[in-house]
Amino acid sequence: MRQSLGPEISPNQFGFMLDKGTRNAIFTLSMHMERCIEMQKDLHLWFIDYSKAFDKMRHVEMFRMLDKLDNDGKDLRVIRNLYWDQTASVRTEGEHNDFKSIKRGVR
């Protein structure tokens, strides 16, 4: 899947990419900050919390997007099986409520 998804991922993407982890992002950011200090230029940063976006991703939409990419059918079956018939229940004070179907969120 990494080969077929590679062209879809921005070269600026950090995390979950080979040789592009958090340490690399921090190093790149510090280099930019040092350079701006040397050149006496302003640096503006925005930090975006994507956690809510991933919580709201609909499984049907995700599968539709994965189908459009040139992925091996076996990989898609494995991913679909991860999401197949998911249910959850909330336990409060030792008691469970009714199980509900999960149709959103990324694992």
N, C-alpha and C positions, 0 to 999 in steps of 0.2 A: 504494500500500500504506500510505503514511503516514496517509491519511485513514481507512482501515478499521482500522488498528491503534491509532490515536490514543486511542479510548475505553478500550482495554485497558491503556494505559500510565499509571502513577501520575503525578500532577502533581508529585511529588517526585523524579521520575527526572531525572538529569543525565547528560549524555553522549549522543551520537548523536541529540540532539533540537535542533530549531531554537532558537537563543538560549539554550541551556542546556548549555554546555560546562563544562570543568574550571575555567575562571576564575570562572564564575558560582558553582560549588559552593564554591570556596575563599573567595570574597567572602562568601557566605552564612554559611559556617562562622565566618569571622573576626568578622562582625557579631554572631553569637550569643555568641561568646566574650567580646567586648567588653561586650555587654549583661549577661552573667552576672557579669563583674568589677565593673561599675558597681553592680549590684544585690546583690553579695556572695552569689551563689548558686552552688552546685556545678553543674558541667556534666559529664555522662558521655557518652563517645563510644564507638561500636563501629565497627570497620572490618572489612568482610567481603570476603574474596578469593573472587570468583565464578569465577575461571579454571578451577578443577577442575570446577565444576558444568557449565560449558559444554563441557569436554572429555568429559564422560560423557553428554551429551544424545544419545539414540538418534534416528537419522534418521526411523525409522518413527513414533515418537511426535511428533516435530516436525512431520511432514507431517500427521498426524492433527489436531494442534492448529491448524495453518494452514488446513486444510480446513473446520474449524468456524467460522472467522472469515469474514466476508463479503469475500473477496478476489477480484480479477479472475482468471479462469482462466489468462490469459496470464502474469501475474506468478507464479502458482504453478508453471506449467510451466518458467519460467526458473529458479526456485529448485530445483525437482526436478532439472533438468539439471545444476546445479552439483554435486549430490551423486551423480549417476548413475554407477554402476560405478567408484567411487573405489578405487584400490589404492595401496599404498606398499611400499617396500623400504628396509631399513636398510643403509647402506654402512659397513663397518668395514675399515680398512686396505686400501682400494681395491677391496674385493670386496662385491658385493651378495648379500643373502640372498633367499629366495623372496618374491615379491610377495604381500601379504595384502590382503584386502578391508577397507575402512574403513566401519564402520556406525555410528560414534559421532563426536561432536564437531561444533561449529558453526563454519562458515567466516566 
